[in-house]
């Protein structure tokens, strides 16, 4: 026998995929929560990502960006699930409408984070995704572009358009009223 097999399934050497999973698990959860808008679904998505990454360890090229590799796996799984579930957009609309109806009875004061979340969901999907990766996940444009399978310039343009669209939405008179009505 060359090297003894460890109980964790690896041979004696260090496993960059396992280290990467451990190091970026909370970032994966955060990105999954933005994609799914549901804590339970996000946790399931992260679990699927970890399982797929562990199963594809041999495909990982050591020395490359493990975070981008994991985020790409998570994103691909999300879109696979979305393609299989045709009613996904209907469900998201119902969730959005339900949260907006609940806000109408409030005293007019809303947490800024909740308002930002509502505004983010008014962005087109590609712009929202770009802004979350670069803004919330603090990834470089290069990392985000690698995850989204697009050129760096496209990623920069998407983030710029997302920021401009958010500024436009928040600058409109009665922006909070339009958020509540879904305009």
C-alpha positions, 0 to 999 in steps of 0.5 A, a space after each residue: 500500500 502506498 498511503 493509508 486511507 484516512 477515515 475522511 476518505 482522502 489519502 494522507 495529503 491535504 485536500 484543497 476542496 475540503 479546506 475550501 468548503 470549510 473556509 467558504 461555507 458561510 459565503 455559500 450559504 449567503 449566496 444560496 439564500 439570496 438565490 432561493 429567498 428561503 433558508 431551508 431551500 438555501 441549506 438544501 442547495 448548499 448541501 447539494 453543492 458540498 456533495 457535488 463538490 466532494 464527488 467532483 474533487 478529482 476534477 478540481 485543478 489545484 492552484 485554481 480558485 476554490 471559492 469560484 469553483 464552489 460558487 459555480 457549482 452552487 449556481 449551476 445546481 440552482 439553475 438546474 433545479 430552476 429549470 426542473 421547477 417550471 413554477 419557480 417564478 410563480 412561487 417567488 411572486 407569491 412569496 413577494 406578494 405575501 411579504 408586501 401585503 404584510 408590510 401594508 399593516 405596519 406603522 410605516 417604519 421598515 428595516 433598511 435591510 428588508 427594504 434593500 432585499 425588496 429592492 434587490 428582488 425588483 432587479 432583473 436576475 442577472 443584475 441581482 446576481 452580479 450585485 450580490 456576488 460583487 457587493 454582498 459576497 465581496 468577490 472580485 469582478 474576475 471571480 464573479 465573471 468566472 462563476 457567471 461564465 461571462 467576460 469580466 467587462 460584462 460583469 462590470 457592466 452588470 454591476 454598474 447597471 444594477 447599481 444605477 437601477 437601484 439608484 433609479 428605483 430609490 430616487 423615484 417619488 413614492 418609491 416605497 409605495 411602488 415597492 409595495 405595489 410591485 411596480 
